[in-house]
Amino acid sequence: MGTAGAHTHSMTFVSGGSSGAPGSGSPDYSKYSVNTSSAGAHTHSVSGTAASAGAHAHTVGIGAHTHSVAIGSHGHTITVNAAGNAENTVKNIAFNYIVRLA
């Protein structure tokens, strides 16, 4: 990775200190921007892993853990639908007679 051809480099830096009495909170800083002169056609290389590797992801294992979400007091509704025959009584007359004798 590099920039080829004749080019310059720019730098920005801040200098200065505090003016006035110590602790007065009156900063006196100056900001400077400078450009180097062109050194002719040249390139700069960056090796290692500091250069951009394009779109990618990193995974960090954080071990087994849980998350809890408090949802406050609430309720649930349960509906039981009828199934089968509408009548659940025994229609057998002989069975009814035996049950009454018992």
Number of C-alpha atoms within 10 A of each C-alpha: 10 10 11 12 12 12 14 11 10 9 9 9 9 10 9 10 11 13 13 11 8 8 9 9 10 12 12 11 12 10 9 10 9 10 10 10 11 12 11 11 10 12 12 8 9 9 8 5 7 7 10 8 7 6 5 6 5 5 5 5 6 6 6 5 5 5 4 5 5 5 6 6 5 5 6 4 4 6 5 5 5 7 6 6 7 7 7 7 7 8 9 8 9 8 10 11 10 9 9 7 6 5
